[in-house]
């Protein structure tokens, strides 16, 4: 009897660090073997696109303004001018997978028009933000889109919210508040206090609209499409981008900014070549980021996309400090840490929901 009790009370030996490493190594090898090599190649390319292309696009937007660019319409137009890149991916996919395009009914068509208009407005708001704010600050404030995505997703799509997600919303909001209170430390000399405040306001509004667009896109999948695949998402992306491109092109033409591109290019630091390179690469990098995010979500998970989205915020901020010499105050560093913490809490909460479902 005593021997049995001793056996029960005997402590279970904990795994050594070497055993844990070996266990994770075995799991990684098993995961690698469970998917074909092309899958991993596409996933890696998607990850690289997210963590490189999106920050590059943000940096290029700020480079445009720092070197003499003035137009908000031009930058918002650049954000959607790369939409043909999606077509280059989509059309061959039809032949490879032997599938047909999704039938386009009136409701779906109108939803694409609405999303296209909202996307055009969203890009214009972000253009104002990058015109008045340092790239590092704009990127940090834009991370608040996660808060609005969660809120609109809860209201419109009935997505679940647990304690970790709610905690993330409060933490990210706290980081945003710190940025707002520290506005005097990173304002450019040629930017007035009013312009800086308006930059913050436009950035928050754009983030809110971005969150709404994300929720509405998910609602379209639930209500109108009823299925979600890589091809269907590309179809939605190309249609929304096309209408956003049309709306933005009209706005850019009516504002006279298209006509003013020649004179703006002439006065641009570095000349016309540098001007058009900034715009062209801005369009390419933004669209590559979109394609990368789409690939990550459907090859891996939304949680991984959330992790990468969290990573690209500090990457953008650090790149802006190094390349554009953005001021980095102690408050901004604190905001960056808090925001990263908020992302981590959100990712943990989302992963818990995925496991429960």
N, C-alpha and C positions, 0 to 999 in steps of 0.2 A: 504493500500500500504506500509506504513512504517512498519507495523507489519510483512508483507511478507518479506521486505528487511532485517529486524532484524533476521527473522528466517533463511534466507539464509546466513547471515553473522555470525550466531552463530557458535562458534568453536565446532568441533566434539570432544567429550571427548575421550582422549587417553586411551588405555587399561592399566589397572593397572598391576603391576608385578604378582600379584596373578592370574589375569585373563589370562595372557600369559602362566603361568605355567599350569593352568588348561587346556588351549587350547592345549598345547604340550602334556600334559598327555592324553587327549582324542585322539589325533592323534596317539600317540604311542600305546594306547590300541587297536585302530582300525587297525593299521598296524599289531599288534601281532595277532589279531583274524583273519586277512585275510589270514594267512598262517598256515599250520598244525605244530604241535609241533616238529616232526622230522626235518622240515625245519630249525627251529630256533636252534635246537641242532647241526645240521651239520654246520650252519653258525657260531655259537659260536666256535665250534671246529676248523673251518677254520681260524677264526680270531686269536685264541690262537696259532695255528700252525704258522701263519705268523709272529706274534710279538714275539714269543718265539723261534721257531725252527730256523729261519733264523739267528737271532743274535747269538744263541748258536752255529750254524755251523761256523760262522765267528770267534767266540772266540776259538773254538776247533782247527781251522786251525792255529791260532797264538800260541795256547798252544803246538801244535805239533812242531813248529819251536823253541819255547822258551826252550823246554825240550830236545833238541838234535836232532830233526828231520831235515833232510837236503834236502830230495827229493821233487822237485816240481811236478814230475810226480805222486808220490804217492798221494799227496793232490788233484791233478786234477782227479785222478782215484777214490778217495773217493767220490768226488762230483757226480759221476754217478754210483757208485757201488750199490746204493740203488734202482736202477730202478725196481727190482722185486716187490717192495712195490706197485708200480702203478698197476702191473699185479694183485696183490692180491685184489685191489679195482675194477679193470676193469672187470675181467672175471665173478665174481658173478653178476655184474651189467647187463651183457648180459641176464642172466637168470631171474633176477628180473624184468627187463623192457621188456623182451621178444623181444629183438632186435638182429640183426645180425651185425657182424663186417662190417665196411665200405670196399667196394671192393677196392683192391689195384692195381691200374694200373701203367704203367711204369713211367709216369711223377711224380705221387705221391711218388712212391718208390725212384726215383732219388732225389726228393726234400728232403725226409727224410735222405738220405745219406749225402746230402750237409749240411743240418742243423745239422746233427750229427757230421760231421767233424768240422763245425764252432763252435759248442758247446764244442767240445773237445779242440779246440784251445783257446776258451774263458776261459775255466776252467784253462788251463795251464797258461795263462797270469795272471789270478787272483791269482794263486798259487805263482807266482813270486812276485806279489804285497804284499801278506801277509808274504812272507819270508823276505822282506826288510822294511816293514812299520809297525808301530803300528796298532793294529786292529781298533782303533778309527779313525785314519787317513785314513786307507784303506777304511773303511765304508763311510766316508765323500766323498772321491774322487769317490768311486763307485756310489754315488748318481747322478753323472753326466750322468749315463746311461739314465736318463729321458730326458736329452737334446738330446741325439742321437736318442732315440726312437721317439721323436717328429719330429726331422728333417727327419729321414729316413721314418717315417710314412707319412710325408707330401710329400716326393719325390716319394716314391714307391706306397703307397696305396692311395695317394691323400686325406689324412686326413686334416681336416680344422685346421687352426691356427688363433686364435684371439689375441687381444692385451694382455690379461692376460697370455696366454700361451707363447707368445713372451717375455713378461716381466719375466716370470719364467725362461726361458732359459738364459737370461742375468744375472739374480740374482744368479742362481746356478753356472753359469760360474764365477761370481765374487767371490763366496764362494770358488770355486776350486782354483782361483788365489791366494787368501789369504793363503790357505794351502801351495801352492808352494813357496810363498815368506817367509813363516815362517818355512822353512824346518830345520833350525838349532835347534829349540826348542824341538823337539820330536824324534830326531834320536837316536837310540840305540847306545851304546858305541861300540858294535861289528859290527856295520854297517858303511861302509865307505860312504863318500859323494856321490861317484859314484853309489853305490848300492842303496842309498836312492832315488837319482834322477831316476835311472832305475825303482825302485819300483813305483814311481809316473807315469812314462811313461807307464809301463805295465798296471797299474791300469786304466789309461785314455784309452789306446788302448782296454783293455778288456771291458770297459764300452761302447766304441764306437761299438765294435763287438756285445756286448749284445743288444744294441739298434737296430743294423742291423738284428740280429736274430729275435727279437721281430717283426720288420716290415715285414720280410720275412715270418714269421709264419702267420701273419695276411693276407699277400698276398696269401698264400696257401689256406686259408679259402675262400677268395674272388674268386680266379681264379679256383682252383681245386676241392674244396669240396663243395662250394656253400651253405653250411649250417654250423651252429655252435651250438653244443650241448655239454653237459657235457661229454658224451661218446666219441664224436668225438675228443674233446680236450685231453681226457685221451689217446685215441689211438695215436694221434700225439705225445704226450709227451712220451709214452712208446717206440715208434719207434725211435724218435730222441735220447732219452736217451740210447736206446740199441746200436745204431750205434756210439754214442759218447763213450759209454763204450767199444765197440770193438776197436775203433781207439785209445783210451787212453790206453787200455790194451796192444795193440801192441807197442805203444810208451814206456810204462813202462817196458815191457819185453826187447825191443831192447836196451834201455838205461841201462839195468842191475839193475834197481831199485827194481824189484820184487825179484831178487836173493839177493839183499842187505838188504831186510827187516829184516832178522833174526839177522844180526849183528847190524843193527840200533836199533832194539828192545832191544837188550842186553845192549847197551850203553845208552838207553833212561832213563831219570830221572824218577824213580818210577818203573823201570823194564819193563819186557815184558807185564805184565798184563795191566799196565797203557798205554803202547804204543798201544796195540790192542784195548783197550777201547776207546781211543781218536779217532782212525780210524773208529771203528764201529759206535760210536755215531755220529761222523762227517757225515758218510754216511746216517744214519737214520734221523738226524735232517735236513739235506739239502733236502732230499726227502719229508719229512713231510712238510717243508716250501713250496715246489713246489705244493704239493697236497692241502695245505691250500690256497695258492694263486688261484689255479684253482677253488676251491670251492667258494671262496669269489666272484670271477669275475662272476660266473654263477648263484650263488644263490642271489647275491646282484647286484653289478655293478662294472665297472672298476674304478669309482670314489672312492668307498669305498676301493678298492684294493690300489688305489693311496694314500688314507689317511693312511692306515696301512703301506704302504711302506715308507711313510714319518715318521711315528712314529717309525719304527724299526731302522732308522738311528741313532737318539739320544739314543735309547735303547742300540744299539750295542756300541756306543761311551761311554756311562755312564757305561755299564757293563765292558768294557775294562779298564776303569779307576779304577773301584772298584776291579775287579778280577785279572787283569793283571798289575795294577799300571801304566797304560799308562800315560805319561805326558799330561797335559791338560793346554795349555797356553791360554792367553787371546785371541790371534789370532784364535786359534782353536775353542774357545767358540763363537767368533764372526762369524766364518765360519759356525758353527753349526746353529746359529740363522738365518743367511742369507739363508742357504740351506733350513731350515724349512720354511722360508718365501717363498722361491721359490716354494717349494712343494705346499704350500697353494695357491699361485697364479695359479699354474698349475691345481690344483683340481677345483678351482673356474672357470677357463676358460673351463675346460672339462665339468663341470656341466652345464654351460651356453650353450655349444654346444649341449649337450644332450636334454636340454629343447627346443632349437630351432628346433632340428630335430624331 
